[in-house]
Amino acid sequence: MERKIQSSVCQGRCSEHRLGAAGGEGAGRGRGSIVTMVEMTREDFEKAVDDAIDAVPEELLDLIDNCVILIEDEPEGEDKDLLGLYDGVALTDRGDLWGGELPDRILIYMNPTLRMCEDVEDVRDEVAITVVHEIAHHFGIDDARLHELGWD
């Protein structure tokens, strides 16, 4: 299955994955008011996202319907801790007459991920979690259930 990772601008918010609350794990990493970022090229980050998608069982990928995964540098708005966002209509909310819509979007935000992580391996792990988290929203799994399952 060939996948193409693109860039887009997010206009709406349905379900999102963000860093922990202020002072929580991953929050405020850096020295003083200077926040350090893991150094990673765009190409390497895209590969991390592609690897995360490849790790999702093929049976689940085959069930994804009318959805594209995009990478953005930063989320829009004031919430700069957002790591990922599902913007669309979950499969469980689509009626029999649903169709003819623009694709749902899963957005993965590069810079917030690089800011919160300690090293490249940590980035790859966090990207994998974020991709699974957002795909779960496409299947209608909400944040409360993801928390119960340990995916937060």
N, CA, C and O atoms as a DFTB+ gen file, in Angstrom:
608 C
 N C O
     1  1       0.853      -1.171       0.000
     2  2       0.000       0.000       0.000
     3  2       0.900       1.235       0.000
     4  3       1.707       1.417       0.912
     5  1       0.766       2.056      -0.992
     6  2       1.562       3.276      -1.079
     7  2       0.848       4.410      -0.352
     8  3      -0.350       4.623      -0.542
     9  1       1.598       5.141       0.488
    10  2       1.037       6.267       1.221
    11  2       1.837       7.501       0.886
    12  3       3.052       7.441       0.699
    13  1       1.156       8.603       0.814
    14  2       1.818       9.872       0.557
    15  2       1.549      10.795       1.730
    16  3       0.396      11.032       2.089
    17  1       2.595      11.308       2.318
    18  2       2.464      12.252       3.416
    19  2       2.525      13.639       2.817
    20  3       3.442      13.954       2.058
    21  1       1.545      14.479       3.155
    22  2       1.429      15.803       2.580
    23  2       1.430      16.849       3.676
    24  3       1.468      16.521       4.862
    25  1       1.388      18.101       3.279
    26  2       1.215      19.201       4.219
    27  2      -0.132      19.854       3.951
    28  3      -0.596      19.901       2.811
    29  1      -0.745      20.350       4.995
    30  2      -2.039      21.002       4.895
    31  2      -2.199      21.935       6.077
    32  3      -1.388      21.919       7.003
    33  1      -3.247      22.753       6.050
    34  2      -3.571      23.631       7.163
    35  2      -4.859      23.132       7.795
    36  3      -5.833      22.862       7.093
    37  1      -4.868      23.007       9.123
    38  2      -6.035      22.506       9.830
    39  2      -6.981      23.640      10.174
    40  3      -6.556      24.648      10.738
    41  1      -8.241      23.494       9.850
    42  2      -9.243      24.515      10.156
    43  2     -10.137      24.124      11.327
    44  3     -10.630      25.014      12.020
    45  1     -10.365      22.869      11.577
    46  2     -11.285      22.458      12.630
    47  2     -10.629      21.495      13.586
    48  3      -9.537      20.996      13.314
    49  1     -11.286      21.222      14.716
    50  2     -10.736      20.291      15.689
    51  2     -11.809      19.301      16.091
    52  3     -12.900      19.688      16.510
    53  1     -11.498      18.038      15.963
    54  2     -12.422      17.015      16.438
    55  2     -11.810      16.310      17.636
    56  3     -12.370      16.361      18.731
    57  1     -10.703      15.673      17.455
    58  2     -10.035      14.945      18.528
    59  2      -8.552      15.216      18.421
    60  3      -7.981      15.224      17.330
    61  1      -7.940      15.438      19.566
    62  2      -6.553      15.871      19.541
    63  2      -5.702      15.151      20.572
    64  3      -6.215      14.626      21.560
    65  1      -4.420      15.130      20.338
    66  2      -3.438      14.543      21.233
    67  2      -2.437      15.633      21.564
    68  3      -1.861      16.242      20.662
    69  1      -2.224      15.886      22.852
    70  2      -1.354      16.988      23.255
    71  2      -0.399      16.546      24.349
    72  3      -0.542      15.479      24.947
    73  1       0.586      17.414      24.587
    74  2       1.501      17.207      25.685
    75  2       0.740      17.220      26.997
    76  3      -0.403      17.673      27.046
    77  1       1.365      16.723      28.068
    78  2       0.755      16.759      29.396
    79  2       0.522      18.190      29.850
    80  3       1.055      19.131      29.261
    81  1      -0.268      18.349      30.889
    82  2      -0.561      19.673      31.442
    83  2       0.727      20.325      31.924
    84  3       1.722      19.644      32.169
    85  1       0.702      21.652      32.060
    86  2       1.886      22.393      32.489
    87  2       2.486      21.739      33.715
    88  3       1.796      21.464      34.696
    89  1       3.783      21.494      33.642
    90  2       4.482      20.857      34.738
    91  2       4.439      19.341      34.664
    92  3       5.134      18.668      35.425
    93  1       3.632      18.789      33.758
    94  2       3.526      17.347      33.615
    95  2       4.680      16.792      32.798
    96  3       5.587      17.522      32.397
    97  1       4.632      15.514      32.561
    98  2       5.678      14.860      31.807
    99  2       5.836      15.496      30.437
   100  3       4.857      15.679      29.712
   101  1       7.065      15.832      30.086
   102  2       7.352      16.414      28.782
   103  2       7.139      17.911      28.730
   104  3       7.594      18.560      27.788
   105  1       6.458      18.482      29.719
   106  2       6.174      19.920      29.702
   107  2       7.373      20.690      30.214
   108  3       8.012      20.281      31.183
   109  1       7.676      21.785      29.578
   110  2       8.715      22.679      30.062
   111  2      10.117      22.133      29.940
   112  3      11.003      22.580      30.668
   113  1      10.356      21.193      29.058
   114  2      11.689      20.651      28.887
   115  2      12.606      21.751      28.381
   116  3      12.204      22.539      27.525
   117  1      13.786      21.820      28.873
   118  2      14.727      22.852      28.461
   119  2      15.312      23.538      29.674
   120  3      15.054      23.136      30.809
   121  1      16.090      24.561      29.440
   122  2      16.748      25.279      30.519
   123  2      16.140      26.658      30.647
   124  3      16.167      27.445      29.700
   125  1      15.589      26.956      31.820
   126  2      14.978      28.262      32.012
   127  2      13.833      28.436      31.040
   128  3      12.989      27.552      30.895
   129  1      13.805      29.581      30.373
   130  2      12.727      29.840      29.426
   131  2      13.095      29.385      28.011
   132  3      12.299      29.535      27.084
   133  1      14.288      28.833      27.846
   134  2      14.718      28.354      26.529
   135  2      14.298      26.899      26.384
   136  3      14.678      26.050      27.190
   137  1      13.522      26.621      25.364
   138  2      13.077      25.257      25.107
   139  2      13.961      24.669      24.021
   140  3      14.095      25.244      22.941
   141  1      14.560      23.528      24.307
   142  2      15.407      22.872      23.313
   143  2      14.547      21.946      22.468
   144  3      13.506      21.462      22.915
   145  1      14.994      21.706      21.243
   146  2      14.296      20.809      20.340
   147  2      15.247      19.727      19.884
   148  3      16.432      19.977      19.664
   149  1      14.725      18.534      19.746
   150  2      15.496      17.458      19.136
   151  2      15.776      17.863      17.700
   152  3      14.885      18.348      17.003
   153  1      16.999      17.668      17.261
   154  2      17.333      17.973      15.868
   155  2      16.971      16.776      15.001
   156  3      17.465      15.666      15.197
   157  1      16.090      17.036      14.033
   158  2      15.622      15.987      13.133
   159  2      15.170      16.662      11.851
   160  3      14.448      17.658      11.889
   161  1      15.589      16.126      10.723
   162  2      15.181      16.708       9.448
   163  2      13.710      16.392       9.174
   164  3      13.143      15.461       9.746
   165  1      13.122      17.168       8.310
   166  2      11.742      16.923       7.893
   167  2      11.614      15.529       7.289
   168  3      10.653      14.806       7.552
   169  1      12.595      15.173       6.481
   170  2      12.586      13.856       5.845
   171  2      12.607      12.736       6.885
   172  3      11.876      11.755       6.752
   173  1      13.444      12.876       7.925
   174  2      13.514      11.859       8.977
   175  2      12.210      11.803       9.782
   176  3      11.771      10.725      10.181
   177  1      11.594      12.966      10.019
   178  2      10.318      12.989      10.730
   179  2       9.238      12.303       9.886
   180  3       8.442      11.524      10.409
   181  1       9.211      12.590       8.594
   182  2       8.252      11.938       7.701
   183  2       8.453      10.423       7.703
   184  3       7.487       9.661       7.665
   185  1       9.702       9.997       7.747
   186  2       9.992       8.554       7.805
   187  2       9.472       7.967       9.108
   188  3       8.952       6.852       9.117
   189  1       9.604       8.703      10.210
   190  2       9.080       8.227      11.497
   191  2       7.565       8.059      11.426
   192  3       7.021       7.089      11.954
   193  1       6.882       9.001      10.775
   194  2       5.428       8.896      10.611
   195  2       5.102       7.701       9.714
   196  3       4.195       6.927      10.023
   197  1       5.819       7.548       8.626
   198  2       5.573       6.427       7.723
   199  2       5.813       5.097       8.428
   200  3       5.045       4.151       8.251
   201  1       6.884       5.021       9.233
   202  2       7.159       3.798       9.995
   203  2       6.040       3.507      10.988
   204  3       5.665       2.352      11.190
   205  1       5.503       4.571      11.613
   206  2       4.401       4.389      12.559
   207  2       3.165       3.847      11.849
   208  3       2.461       2.992      12.385
   209  1       2.903       4.345      10.646
   210  2       1.764       3.846       9.864
   211  2       2.005       2.390       9.484
   212  3       1.093       1.566       9.565
   213  1       3.231       2.071       9.071
   214  2       3.556       0.692       8.692
   215  2       3.392      -0.282       9.856
   216  3       3.149      -1.469       9.638
   217  1       3.524       0.210      11.096
   218  2       3.403      -0.643      12.282
   219  2       1.944      -0.962      12.626
   220  3       1.673      -1.876      13.404
   221  1       1.017      -0.213      12.051
   222  2      -0.405      -0.476      12.275
   223  2      -0.769      -1.730      11.478
   224  3      -0.421      -1.838      10.302
   225  1      -1.465      -2.675      12.110
   226  2      -1.823      -3.903      11.380
   227  2      -2.558      -3.603      10.077
   228  3      -3.429      -2.734      10.022
   229  1      -2.198      -4.322       9.055
   230  2      -2.774      -4.130       7.716
   231  2      -4.300      -4.252       7.734
   232  3      -4.991      -3.559       6.988
   233  1      -4.822      -5.146       8.596
   234  2      -6.272      -5.323       8.689
   235  2      -6.958      -4.020       9.107
   236  3      -8.059      -3.726       8.641
   237  1      -6.313      -3.235       9.986
   238  2      -6.880      -1.951      10.403
   239  2      -6.701      -0.895       9.325
   240  3      -7.613      -0.110       9.061
   241  1      -5.535      -0.873       8.705
   242  2      -5.302       0.103       7.639
   243  2      -6.320      -0.072       6.513
   244  3      -6.765       0.907       5.914
   245  1      -6.686      -1.326       6.226
   246  2      -7.659      -1.588       5.168
   247  2      -9.037      -1.031       5.510
   248  3      -9.839      -0.781       4.610
   249  1      -9.323      -0.834       6.798
   250  2     -10.627      -0.321       7.231
   251  2     -10.698       1.201       7.254
   252  3     -11.785       1.772       7.347
   253  1      -9.543       1.862       7.172
   254  2      -9.539       3.326       7.153
   255  2     -10.198       3.778       5.856
   256  3      -9.868       3.297       4.772
   257  1     -11.141       4.720       5.991
   258  2     -11.930       5.123       4.838
   259  2     -11.903       6.635       4.669
   260  3     -12.290       7.376       5.572
   261  1     -11.441       7.088       3.502
   262  2     -11.487       8.502       3.143
   263  2     -10.745       9.371       4.164
   264  3     -11.307      10.319       4.711
   265  1      -9.494       9.038       4.407
   266  2      -8.705       9.741       5.424
   267  2      -7.266       9.877       4.925
   268  3      -6.706       8.945       4.348
   269  1      -6.684      11.044       5.155
   270  2      -5.309      11.305       4.753
   271  2      -4.516      11.706       5.996
   272  3      -5.042      12.372       6.888
   273  1      -3.257      11.299       6.048
   274  2      -2.369      11.679       7.148
   275  2      -1.424      12.749       6.632
   276  3      -0.740      12.561       5.627
   277  1      -1.396      13.880       7.337
   278  2      -0.611      15.044       6.938
   279  2       0.345      15.447       8.057
   280  3       0.085      15.191       9.232
   281  1       1.442      16.073       7.680
   282  2       2.393      16.600       8.660
   283  2       2.417      18.112       8.544
   284  3       2.544      18.666       7.453
   285  1       2.292      18.771       9.695
   286  2       2.391      20.223       9.791
   287  2       3.526      20.555      10.743
   288  3       3.840      19.777      11.644
   289  1       4.141      21.715      10.540
   290  2       5.184      22.147      11.469
   291  2       4.602      22.493      12.827
   292  3       5.106      22.029      13.850
   293  1       3.542      23.307      12.856
   294  2       2.936      23.797      14.094
   295  2       1.418      23.729      13.978
   296  3       0.867      23.867      12.886
   297  1       0.743      23.517      15.107
   298  2      -0.719      23.617      15.093
   299  2      -1.145      25.073      14.984
   300  3      -0.424      25.977      15.407
   301  1      -2.320      25.287      14.415
   302  2      -2.877      26.639      14.364
   303  2      -3.380      27.015      15.746
   304  3      -3.641      26.142      16.574
   305  1      -3.515      28.297      15.997
   306  2      -4.064      28.754      17.264
   307  2      -3.019      28.829      18.354
   308  3      -1.816      28.770      18.097
   309  1      -3.502      28.959      19.574
   310  2      -2.619      29.183      20.709
   311  2      -2.079      27.900      21.321
   312  3      -1.103      27.955      22.070
   313  1      -2.668      26.760      21.037
   314  2      -2.258      25.498      21.656
   315  2      -1.046      24.921      20.934
   316  3      -1.179      24.119      20.010
   317  1       0.124      25.338      21.366
   318  2       1.365      24.906      20.715
   319  2       1.870      23.565      21.238
   320  3       2.930      23.098      20.821
   321  1       1.108      22.933      22.162
   322  2       1.484      21.625      22.691
   323  2       0.784      20.482      21.976
   324  3       0.981      19.318      22.327
   325  1      -0.024      20.796      20.982
   326  2      -0.777      19.784      20.263
   327  2       0.167      18.936      19.415
   328  3       0.930      19.466      18.608
   329  1       0.110      17.621      19.602
   330  2       0.985      16.707      18.851
   331  2       0.290      16.146      17.624
   332  3       0.936      15.862      16.615
   333  1      -1.028      15.983      17.707
   334  2      -1.772      15.422      16.597
   335  2      -3.226      15.808      16.693
   336  3      -3.707      16.211      17.752
   337  1      -3.929      15.681      15.574
   338  2      -5.330      16.075      15.513
   339  2      -6.056      15.225      14.484
   340  3      -5.563      15.031      13.373
   341  1      -7.232      14.715      14.852
   342  2      -8.116      14.073      13.889
   343  2      -9.208      15.068      13.548
   344  3      -9.929      15.525      14.434
   345  1      -9.337      15.404      12.287
   346  2     -10.329      16.359      11.806
   347  2     -11.201      15.633      10.794
   348  3     -10.813      15.450       9.640
   349  1     -12.388      15.221      11.239
   350  2     -13.255      14.503      10.327
   351  2     -14.449      13.911      11.036
   352  3     -14.760      14.273      12.170
   353  1     -15.117      12.991      10.350
   354  2     -16.283      12.293      10.884
   355  2     -15.873      10.844      11.122
   356  3     -15.549      10.115      10.185
   357  1     -15.894      10.436      12.396
   358  2     -15.501       9.070      12.741
   359  2     -16.372       8.056      12.008
   360  3     -17.537       8.322      11.713
   361  1     -15.804       6.912      11.722
   362  2     -16.551       5.870      11.011
   363  2     -17.833       5.501      11.744
   364  3     -18.838       5.186      11.107
   365  1     -17.815       5.535      13.070
   366  2     -18.992       5.177      13.850
   367  2     -20.090       6.233      13.783
   368  3     -21.229       5.960      14.163
   369  1     -19.766       7.434      13.308
   370  2     -20.744       8.518      13.211
   371  2     -21.267       8.725      11.784
   372  3     -22.086       9.612      11.547
   373  1     -20.810       7.934      10.864
   374  2     -21.242       8.078       9.472
   375  2     -22.504       7.251       9.243
   376  3     -22.546       6.065       9.568
   377  1     -23.512       7.876       8.694
   378  2     -24.754       7.166       8.389
   379  2     -24.679       6.476       7.046
   380  3     -23.669       6.545       6.345
   381  1     -25.757       5.816       6.703
   382  2     -25.836       5.093       5.429
   383  2     -25.714       6.017       4.228
   384  3     -25.250       5.599       3.167
   385  1     -26.129       7.274       4.385
   386  2     -26.097       8.222       3.277
   387  2     -24.810       9.037       3.241
   388  3     -24.671       9.930       2.406
   389  1     -23.868       8.743       4.134
   390  2     -22.621       9.504       4.178
   391  2     -21.822       9.225       2.913
   392  3     -21.740       8.086       2.453
   393  1     -21.242      10.267       2.365
   394  2     -20.392      10.090       1.191
   395  2     -20.214      11.405       0.471
   396  3     -20.894      12.388       0.764
   397  1     -19.310      11.414      -0.457
   398  2     -19.048      12.606      -1.236
   399  2     -18.390      13.721      -0.447
   400  3     -18.440      14.882      -0.852
   401  1     -17.776      13.382       0.672
   402  2     -17.139      14.375       1.534
   403  2     -15.644      14.455       1.220
   404  3     -15.051      13.520       0.683
   405  1     -15.059      15.595       1.570
   406  2     -13.599      15.693       1.510
   407  2     -13.010      14.693       2.495
   408  3     -13.673      14.333       3.468
   409  1     -11.791      14.238       2.270
   410  2     -11.206      13.258       3.194
   411  2     -11.057      13.817       4.609
   412  3     -10.781      15.000       4.809
   413  1     -11.248      12.925       5.580
   414  2     -10.874      13.242       6.950
   415  2      -9.368      13.468       6.959
   416  3      -8.653      13.006       6.070
   417  1      -8.898      14.184       7.974
   418  2      -7.458      14.453       8.061
   419  2      -6.936      14.062       9.431
   420  3      -7.547      14.355      10.459
   421  1      -5.811      13.406       9.419
   422  2      -5.033      13.201      10.628
   423  2      -3.811      14.076      10.458
   424  3      -3.038      13.911       9.515
   425  1      -3.644      15.013      11.387
   426  2      -2.507      15.928      11.336
   427  2      -1.516      15.562      12.434
   428  3      -1.892      15.403      13.595
   429  1      -0.268      15.433      12.062
   430  2       0.811      15.163      13.009
   431  2       1.693      16.408      13.014
   432  3       2.168      16.842      11.964
   433  1       1.910      16.978      14.193
   434  2       2.648      18.234      14.317
   435  2       4.097      17.972      14.701
   436  3       4.384      17.423      15.766
   437  1       4.999      18.369      13.822
   438  2       6.419      18.085      13.977
   439  2       7.070      18.853      15.135
   440  3       7.661      18.238      16.023
   441  1       6.968      20.172      15.136
   442  2       7.719      20.964      16.123
   443  2       7.307      20.709      17.567
   444  3       8.191      20.602      18.418
   445  1       6.018      20.605      17.899
   446  2       5.687      20.279      19.288
   447  2       6.268      18.928      19.720
   448  3       6.689      18.761      20.864
   449  1       6.285      17.974      18.794
   450  2       6.859      16.660      19.101
   451  2       8.357      16.787      19.357
   452  3       8.880      16.200      20.305
   453  1       9.049      17.556      18.509
   454  2      10.493      17.735      18.695
   455  2      10.804      18.505      19.976
   456  3      11.848      18.286      20.589
   457  1       9.912      19.398      20.383
   458  2      10.122      20.167      21.617
   459  2       9.937      19.311      22.865
   460  3      10.620      19.526      23.866
   461  1       9.034      18.355      22.820
   462  2       8.735      17.597      24.033
   463  2       9.641      16.395      24.243
   464  3       9.754      15.895      25.362
   465  1      10.284      15.927      23.190
   466  2      11.060      14.695      23.278
   467  2      12.517      14.954      23.655
   468  3      13.050      16.046      23.459
   469  1      13.137      13.916      24.201
   470  2      14.526      13.997      24.665
   471  2      15.541      13.664      23.576
   472  3      16.640      14.218      23.555
   473  1      15.168      12.751      22.663
   474  2      16.095      12.338      21.615
   475  2      15.301      11.769      20.437
   476  3      14.074      11.682      20.486
   477  1      16.011      11.387      19.390
   478  2      15.364      10.910      18.163
   479  2      14.526       9.664      18.429
   480  3      13.428       9.535      17.888
   481  1      15.022       8.754      19.247
   482  2      14.257       7.541      19.539
   483  2      12.963       7.875      20.271
   484  3      11.927       7.258      20.023
   485  1      13.023       8.852      21.170
   486  2      11.835       9.329      21.872
   487  2      10.834       9.934      20.877
   488  3       9.627       9.741      21.020
   489  1      11.330      10.660      19.877
   490  2      10.466      11.228      18.834
   491  2       9.756      10.103      18.090
   492  3       8.544      10.159      17.882
   493  1      10.504       9.094      17.693
   494  2       9.918       7.978      16.945
   495  2       8.824       7.290      17.774
   496  3       7.769       6.940      17.245
   497  1       9.082       7.098      19.079
   498  2       8.093       6.474      19.961
   499  2       6.843       7.348      20.084
   500  3       5.721       6.845      20.005
   501  1       7.037       8.653      20.278
   502  2       5.899       9.565      20.445
   503  2       5.086       9.681      19.162
   504  3       3.859       9.761      19.213
   505  1       5.756       9.692      18.015
   506  2       5.055       9.718      16.732
   507  2       4.193       8.461      16.593
   508  3       3.049       8.542      16.147
   509  1       4.731       7.309      16.969
   510  2       3.967       6.056      16.874
   511  2       2.715       6.118      17.749
   512  3       1.642       5.688      17.328
   513  1       2.850       6.650      18.960
   514  2       1.704       6.788      19.857
   515  2       0.684       7.754      19.267
   516  3      -0.517       7.483      19.284
   517  1       1.157       8.873      18.750
   518  2       0.254       9.891      18.198
   519  2      -0.491       9.360      16.982
   520  3      -1.691       9.601      16.847
   521  1       0.183       8.653      16.105
   522  2      -0.470       8.088      14.913
   523  2      -1.564       7.107      15.332
   524  3      -2.678       7.169      14.810
   525  1      -1.265       6.207      16.263
   526  2      -2.268       5.251      16.733
   527  2      -3.433       5.987      17.385
   528  3      -4.592       5.646      17.153
   529  1      -3.128       6.996      18.200
   530  2      -4.151       7.789      18.893
   531  2      -5.124       8.418      17.889
   532  3      -6.340       8.337      18.065
   533  1      -4.592       9.036      16.851
   534  2      -5.448       9.721      15.873
   535  2      -6.207       8.732      14.992
   536  3      -7.361       8.982      14.644
   537  1      -5.587       7.627      14.630
   538  2      -6.295       6.589      13.862
   539  2      -7.451       6.040      14.705
   540  3      -8.529       5.764      14.179
   541  1      -7.226       5.885      16.002
   542  2      -8.292       5.405      16.885
   543  2      -9.491       6.351      16.845
   544  3     -10.634       5.895      16.845
   545  1      -9.243       7.665      16.811
   546  2     -10.350       8.618      16.708
   547  2     -11.114       8.420      15.398
   548  3     -12.337       8.563      15.375
   549  1     -10.419       8.096      14.317
   550  2     -11.083       7.823      13.036
   551  2     -12.063       6.651      13.179
   552  3     -13.115       6.625      12.540
   553  1     -11.698       5.681      14.032
   554  2     -12.562       4.526      14.273
   555  2     -13.606       4.789      15.356
   556  3     -14.360       3.887      15.723
   557  1     -13.655       6.025      15.871
   558  2     -14.681       6.380      16.843
   559  2     -14.301       6.141      18.291
   560  3     -15.162       6.209      19.168
   561  1     -13.050       5.864      18.561
   562  2     -12.595       5.645      19.937
   563  2     -12.246       6.998      20.540
   564  3     -11.405       7.720      20.005
   565  1     -12.888       7.343      21.650
   566  2     -12.677       8.666      22.249
   567  2     -11.499       8.658      23.232
   568  3     -10.930       7.610      23.535
   569  1     -11.151       9.849      23.716
   570  2      -9.997       9.995      24.609
   571  2     -10.153       9.194      25.899
   572  3      -9.179       8.631      26.397
   573  1     -11.366       9.138      26.445
   574  2     -11.586       8.386      27.685
   575  2     -11.250       6.905      27.479
   576  3     -10.586       6.293      28.316
   577  1     -11.709       6.339      26.370
   578  2     -11.426       4.920      26.100
   579  2      -9.942       4.708      25.806
   580  3      -9.359       3.715      26.241
   581  1      -9.334       5.633      25.073
   582  2      -7.893       5.532      24.818
   583  2      -7.122       5.560      26.138
   584  3      -6.148       4.826      26.305
   585  1      -7.557       6.401      27.069
   586  2      -6.923       6.468      28.393
   587  2      -7.054       5.122      29.102
   588  3      -6.085       4.626      29.677
   589  1      -8.252       4.529      29.063
   590  2      -8.474       3.218      29.681
   591  2      -7.541       2.163      29.082
   592  3      -7.079       1.260      29.780
   593  1      -7.275       2.288      27.795
   594  2      -6.428       1.328      27.092
   595  2      -4.932       1.639      27.228
   596  3      -4.091       0.867      26.768
   597  1      -4.606       2.778      27.865
   598  2      -3.206       3.148      28.059
   599  2      -2.586       3.918      26.900
   600  3      -1.362       4.002      26.808
   601  1      -3.406       4.481      26.012
   602  2      -2.898       5.208      24.850
   603  2      -3.066       6.715      25.008
   604  3      -3.655       7.365      24.144
   605  1      -2.563       7.271      26.087
   606  2      -2.648       8.725      26.247
   607  2      -1.300       9.320      26.559
   608  3      -1.185      10.535      26.726
